[in-house]
C-alpha cells in the first residue's frame, strides 16, 4: 500500500467564515459545523461513487450525500451494541432510524476486525469519519486504520476529522508534556507513543503514517504552540462542551477544549 498525504491541518476560523459566507451546507460555529462543510468542499463528489461513513450514528450526512450527489452510501456503526454501551439508544431507537433511511446501507459493526467484517474489501472510492476516530482506544487504533485501508480502492480517498484535546488542557504541566512529546518524538518508545497517540496533532498523524506507511514530509501548523496560541484555531463551542460535561457526568469541567485534526489521504496503490 502507498498513500499520498494531501492535507493535514487544524480546523480554523478563517475557513469556517468562508464556509458561512459561501452558504455551505451544515456550517455552524462548532467542530461538527466545521467538519461537515470541510468534507463537502474537500472532495469532488460523483454520482454512483461508493462512500463509507465510519461511525455516523444518527448523522443526517449519509442521507444528504445520497440525495444531493447520488452516491452509493454505506454506514458502519454498531450504536454501542458490541461493547454493551447503551448511550446511543437512550431516547432513540437505532433500528427505527435505520428503517427510516433505506437509501443508506447500514452495517451494524465496528471497524478493526476484517475477518469478521461483512464490509466488501477494496470496494469504496471514499471513506470518511467525523468526530469518531478519537473514540478508538489506543490499542485498537492501528487495526482500525488497517481495516479502512483494506476497504479502500486504489486511487480512493480517506477524509477524517479527529477531535483532539488542546495541548494546554491540564495547565502548564500538560503543555510542557505535550511539547516534549513533539520535540523528542524520535527518542520516545513506540509503546508510549501508541498509548498517548492523541497527545498532540503531530503525534496522531505520525501514528497514522506509521500504520499506513507513508512519509510525512514537513507538516506545518500542527505543532503544540500553534494549536495553543493561534487565535485562528477553532475551539469547540462551549455550549456544546457544557452539554458533553452534563451528558457524560464529567467531574472536571475546566479542561474540555477540543479542536479538529483534518486528514486527507489518497491511496496510490
N, C-alpha and C positions, 0 to 999 in steps of 0.2 A: 504494500500500500504506500501511496505517496500523496501528500497534501500540500496545497499552497495556502498560506495564511493571508487572506485578503484584508481582513480588518481585525484589530484588537484595540478596543477603545473603551472609554467610560462614558456613560450617559451624561449629557451636558445640557445646560440651559440654552445655549445658542441654537442647537439643533431643535430642541423642544419648541422654542419660539418660532422657528421656521416651519415646523410641522403644523403649529397652530395657525400661522398666517396662511399656509397653503391649504388648510382645511383637511388635513389627512385624517382618515377615519381613526377613532379611538384616542386621539390626542387629549391628554389631561395632565394636570400637574401632579404626577405620581410616577413611580417606577413603571408600573404597567402602562400608564398613559404615555410613557416614552417608548417602551418596548414594542407596543403594537405598531405605531407609525414607523419606527425604525425597521421592523420586519417587513412591513408593506412596501417601503421605499428602497429596501436593500436587495430586492430580488426582482428579476424580470418574470412576472407571472405568465404562465402559458396554459391555455386550455388543454385539459387532459393530462397534465403532468401529475405524477404520483407524489403526494406530500404526506409526511407523517408528523403529527404533533405529539411530542413526548410529554406526558403528564398534564394534559389540559384541564382535567376535572370538568367543571361546568362552564368552561370558557366558551363564549359565543364565536370565537375566531374560526374554528374549523368550518362551521356552517356558513360564516361570512365568506370565506375563501371559495367554498364550493359555489355559492350563489353568484358571487361577483366575478370570479375568474374561471369557473368551470373546472377546477382542479379535482382530481380523484383524491378525496380526503380520508385519511386514516388517523385514528387517535388511540394511543396506547396509555391506559391508566387503569389501575385496579381499584381506585377510590378507597385505598387503605385496607382492602379486604385481606390481602396476603399477610399482613402483619397485625391483624386484629385491631386496626385503628378505625374507630367509628366516627372520627371527626368529620369526614366528607359526607356522611349520611345523616348528620344532625340537621334536622329540619328540612331535609330534601331527600329525594329518592333517586339514586343513580340510575336505577332501571327505568324509571319513568322519564328521566331526562334523555337517556339513550333512545328509548322508544319514540320520543318526540323529535328525534333527529335521525331519521332513517337515511338521510343523504350522506351521513358520515359513517365510515366503517370503524366502529369502536371495538377494540381488543382489550379485554379485561386482564391485563397483566403488566408487570413492571419489566423494564429492560435490565439486562445484565446476565441472563441465562439463555444463550442462543439454542442450546439443546432442547430445552422445554418450550421455547417460544413458538408461537404459531404465526409470527410475522414473516413474510416472504423475504428471503435473503437476496441481496443485490437488486432490489425492486424499486427503491424510491429515488426520485430525482431531487428531492429536498427533504431534509429532516430538520425540525426546529424545536426549540423549547423556550419558554418564557417564565422566569422565576420558578424553576423546577430543580435544576441540577444541584443547587446549593443544599437541597434536602437529602441528597445521596450521601450516606455515611462514607467516610474516607476510604475504608477498606473495600468498598464496592465500586468506588469511582472509576478505576481502570476498566473493570468489567463492563460497566455501562457504556463507556466511550468505545470500547472494542466492539460491543454489540451494535452500536449505531454505525460503526464502520462496515460491519458485515451486511447491514441492511441497505446501505447506500450504493447506488450505481457508480461506476467510474464516470467522472465528469459531473457528478452530482454535487450539491452544496449542503453544508450544515450552517445554520444560523442559531446561535444560542445566546440568551441574555441570562446571566447568572447574578443573582443578588448576593452582594458581599458586604459584610460589616465594614465600616470605615476603620482604617488602621488606628485612628485616635480613640476609638471606643475603648473604654477602660482606663483612660487617662494617659499620663506621660509614660508610665511603666510599660503599658501595652504598645504605645507608639514606638518606644525605643526597641522593644522586642521585634516589632514588625520591620523597623529599619535594619536591624541586624540580620533579620531573615533574608531580606533582599540583598544587602551588601555582601554577606558572607555565604550566599546560597551554595556556592561550589564546595564549601567545606562542611556543609550540614549533611548528616547521614540520611540516606534515602527514606528510611522508615520514619524519621522525624518529619521530613518534607511531606510524605504522604499523609501522616497523621494531622498535619497542620496545613493541608492543601488550600484552605481558604483564608489563610492568614493575610495575604496581600493579593492584589490582582495579578502581579507578576508570578507569584508562587503558583496560583491556579493555572495560568497559561503555560508555565514551564512543565507542570504535571501533564497537561493535555498533550503538549509537544512530545513529551517522553512516551506517552501511551501510543500516539499515532505516528510517531517517528518523523516529525518534520522539524526543520530548522527555524528558529525564531527570528534570526537577524537581530535587529536592534529596535524592539518596540518602544515607542515613545508615549509619554503621557500616562503610563500605568504605575509609575513609581509612588511610593508612600507619601512623599511630600506633596506631589501634585494632587493626589486624591484628597489629602488632608487640608491643604492650604488654598487651592484654587477656588475662586469664587464662582467659577462657571460649572463646576462638577455638581450634578443633580443629586440632591438628598431626598430620600423618600419623604413624602408628605407626612407631617407629624400627626395629622388626624388619622391617617391610615396606621401609623405606628402605634397610636394610642389604642386603636381597635385591636391590633395584634396583641398588645400587652394585656388588655382585658380578656380577650378571647382565649389566649393561651395561659392565662393565670401567671404571667411572669412576675417575679419578685423584684427585679431590678429594672426600673424604667428609665434609668439615666443613660444607658449606653445602647440605644436601639436605632442608631443612624445607619441607613443602608444606601449603597449605591448599586449601579448595574454595570457589570463587565460584559461587553458585547464582543462576541467572537463570530467571525465569518470565515469558513473554510471551504476550499474546493478540492474534491478528490481527483487527483491527476490520473491515478491508475490503481 
